[in-house]
């Protein structure tokens, strides 16, 4: 399978996990960039989650995934989401 398609499965799972959290949880847990490794289908992946914006109306969060292989990982697969407050 194409490397980026494999990353997409991980990214979709992480987006689902992080977007299910409340705005308050996101702000609290993402006071600093969160970088961690996880394993899916016996493959290691690197994940970075970052709070991009925290406004009065919403929080904006970025999630990026790669497998640590060069040069592919120089451009990780990423997406962001906006969670409205209130």
Backbone bond lengths (Angstrom), bond angles and torsions (degrees), N, CA, C in turn:
res aa  C-N    CA-C-N  psi(-1)  N-CA   C-N-CA  omega(-1)  CA-C   N-CA-C  phi
1 X - - - 1.459 - - 1.528 108.97 -
2 X 1.290 116.07 145.83 1.456 122.64 176.97 1.533 109.83 -56.72
3 X 1.312 116.03 135.16 1.473 121.73 -177.89 1.535 112.05 -53.77
4 X 1.312 117.86 -44.87 1.464 120.51 -177.23 1.534 111.51 -69.81
5 X 1.320 117.90 -27.25 1.463 120.36 174.48 1.525 110.49 -68.71
6 X 1.326 115.95 -36.90 1.465 119.81 175.43 1.528 110.07 -64.98
7 X 1.327 116.18 -42.47 1.464 120.06 178.18 1.521 110.49 -61.19
8 X 1.328 117.36 -35.80 1.469 122.17 -177.59 1.529 110.93 -59.64
9 X 1.341 117.43 -39.85 1.472 120.37 178.54 1.526 110.53 -60.55
10 X 1.314 115.49 -43.93 1.464 120.51 -179.67 1.526 109.83 -67.80
11 X 1.319 117.04 -45.03 1.464 120.87 -179.87 1.525 110.95 -60.29
12 X 1.316 117.57 -44.56 1.467 120.63 179.29 1.527 111.48 -60.42
13 X 1.331 116.83 -42.00 1.468 120.70 179.06 1.526 111.28 -65.26
14 X 1.344 116.65 -42.04 1.466 120.09 -179.79 1.528 111.45 -70.01
15 X 1.328 117.40 -37.53 1.468 120.19 175.88 1.521 110.55 -61.19
16 X 1.315 116.46 -42.32 1.471 120.78 179.11 1.529 110.52 -62.70
17 X 1.335 116.26 -43.58 1.462 121.48 179.57 1.528 111.78 -61.56
18 X 1.346 116.11 -51.21 1.464 120.15 -175.29 1.527 112.48 -73.43
19 X 1.315 118.57 -36.64 1.468 119.98 -178.17 1.525 112.24 -72.89
20 X 1.325 117.75 -14.65 1.468 121.08 176.91 1.532 111.93 -78.27
21 X 1.320 117.04 -14.29 1.468 120.93 -179.02 1.530 110.61 -77.52
22 X 1.305 115.35 155.68 1.461 120.67 176.45 1.526 109.89 -74.76
23 X 1.322 116.41 162.91 1.467 120.59 177.20 1.523 110.56 -58.29
24 X 1.309 115.70 -41.29 1.463 120.69 -179.40 1.537 110.62 -62.52
25 X 1.330 117.34 -42.43 1.462 120.76 178.16 1.528 110.74 -64.55
26 X 1.319 116.47 -42.75 1.464 120.36 -179.56 1.526 111.17 -60.93
27 X 1.323 116.61 -46.88 1.466 120.62 -179.84 1.529 110.29 -62.43
28 X 1.314 116.23 -43.08 1.463 120.99 -179.26 1.528 111.87 -66.26
29 X 1.322 117.51 -45.94 1.461 121.63 -175.21 1.526 113.17 -78.87
30 X 1.333 117.08 -18.55 1.455 120.21 -175.99 1.531 112.32 -115.11
31 X 1.329 116.13 34.74 1.466 119.01 177.01 1.527 110.04 -63.20
32 X 1.331 116.24 -24.57 1.460 123.44 172.94 1.526 107.44 -132.44
33 X 1.316 116.05 160.53 1.464 121.20 175.67 1.523 109.38 -54.03
34 X 1.331 116.82 130.68 1.472 121.12 175.80 1.514 108.43 -100.75
35 X 1.316 117.32 120.18 1.455 123.06 177.34 1.523 107.31 -125.63
36 X 1.321 116.06 128.01 1.455 120.09 -178.44 1.523 109.60 -152.90
37 X 1.330 114.92 164.43 1.448 121.10 176.88 1.519 108.80 -110.13
38 X 1.323 115.11 148.55 1.453 120.30 173.81 1.508 108.38 -143.42
39 X 1.314 115.55 167.89 1.456 120.50 179.95 1.519 109.18 -122.76
40 X 1.332 115.89 133.85 1.452 121.77 175.72 1.522 107.31 -137.76
41 X 1.319 116.62 130.70 1.468 121.73 -177.27 1.527 111.11 52.51
42 X 1.324 115.76 42.44 1.469 123.66 178.14 1.527 114.14 63.71
43 X 1.309 118.09 17.70 1.469 122.86 178.43 1.531 109.25 -115.72
44 X 1.332 117.92 135.88 1.462 120.41 177.43 1.542 110.98 -82.09
45 X 1.310 115.62 142.98 1.467 122.01 177.55 1.516 109.27 -135.82
46 X 1.317 115.22 151.29 1.452 122.14 175.76 1.527 108.15 -107.98
47 X 1.324 115.21 133.62 1.461 121.55 -178.07 1.521 108.62 -124.18
48 X 1.319 116.27 137.02 1.466 121.63 172.20 1.517 108.16 -126.60
49 X 1.328 115.48 132.34 1.460 121.62 179.41 1.522 107.01 -126.81
50 X 1.324 115.84 129.10 1.461 120.33 -174.33 1.523 110.76 -137.77
51 X 1.323 115.35 136.63 1.458 121.59 173.09 1.525 107.29 -81.14
52 X 1.322 116.88 113.13 1.461 121.39 -177.98 1.521 111.87 -86.20
53 X 1.338 116.69 -40.90 1.461 121.36 -179.29 1.525 109.83 -143.02
54 X 1.324 114.94 144.36 1.461 121.66 172.73 1.522 106.68 -135.00
55 X 1.329 115.58 92.91 1.460 120.58 -177.93 1.530 109.77 -103.15
56 X 1.303 116.59 178.64 1.459 120.95 177.42 1.530 111.39 -66.60
57 X 1.334 117.23 -25.76 1.464 121.05 -176.23 1.531 114.47 -99.07
58 X 1.341 118.34 -27.75 1.464 119.92 -173.22 1.522 111.80 -159.75
59 X 1.335 114.61 167.84 1.463 121.57 167.55 1.527 107.09 -118.41
60 X 1.319 115.71 146.22 1.467 123.19 -178.37 1.524 106.67 -121.82
61 X 1.336 116.78 121.39 1.461 122.36 -173.42 1.529 110.00 -123.27
62 X 1.328 116.31 138.71 1.461 123.04 176.55 1.524 109.39 -110.54
63 X 1.342 116.00 137.48 1.464 122.35 175.87 1.529 107.47 -125.85
64 X 1.342 116.86 128.82 1.468 122.34 -179.94 1.519 109.72 -127.07
65 X 1.341 115.22 145.19 1.467 121.13 -179.20 1.524 109.83 -136.98
66 X 1.341 115.88 140.74 1.458 121.81 169.30 1.522 107.67 -153.39
67 X 1.330 116.73 176.53 1.464 119.85 -178.84 1.527 112.56 -110.16
68 X 1.318 117.34 9.15 1.461 121.10 177.05 1.512 114.91 81.21
69 X 1.327 118.14 0.27 1.457 120.23 -178.91 1.529 110.23 -85.78
70 X 1.305 114.92 138.70 1.467 119.84 178.28 1.522 109.38 -98.58
71 X 1.277 119.26 145.88 1.456 128.99 2.47 1.531 113.71 -89.12
72 X 1.346 117.85 -3.25 1.473 121.02 -175.24 1.521 113.68 -54.59
73 X 1.316 116.61 -39.53 1.460 120.49 -174.87 1.523 114.33 -73.98
74 X 1.325 116.75 -6.21 1.467 118.75 175.40 1.526 110.53 -66.21
75 X 1.331 116.46 -23.11 1.467 122.00 176.82 1.527 107.46 -125.78
76 X 1.341 116.97 84.70 1.465 119.26 -178.44 1.530 111.18 -66.94
77 X 1.311 115.23 161.41 1.459 121.19 174.40 1.519 106.27 -82.22
78 X 1.333 117.54 127.57 1.459 119.03 -176.74 1.520 111.62 -143.56
79 X 1.311 113.23 157.30 1.455 122.33 175.72 1.511 107.14 -149.78
80 X 1.306 115.72 161.68 1.457 119.43 175.57 1.522 108.59 -131.27
81 X 1.314 114.64 162.38 1.460 120.27 176.22 1.519 109.12 -141.06
82 X 1.319 114.28 156.86 1.464 121.95 177.60 1.515 108.03 -116.32
83 X 1.325 116.16 130.58 1.458 122.24 177.16 1.524 107.45 -116.00
84 X 1.302 115.56 120.19 1.472 121.19 -179.68 1.519 111.34 -74.98
85 X 1.311 115.94 142.17 1.461 122.15 176.67 1.526 109.40 -86.69
86 X 1.320 114.06 155.92 1.458 118.64 173.33 1.426 112.86 89.53
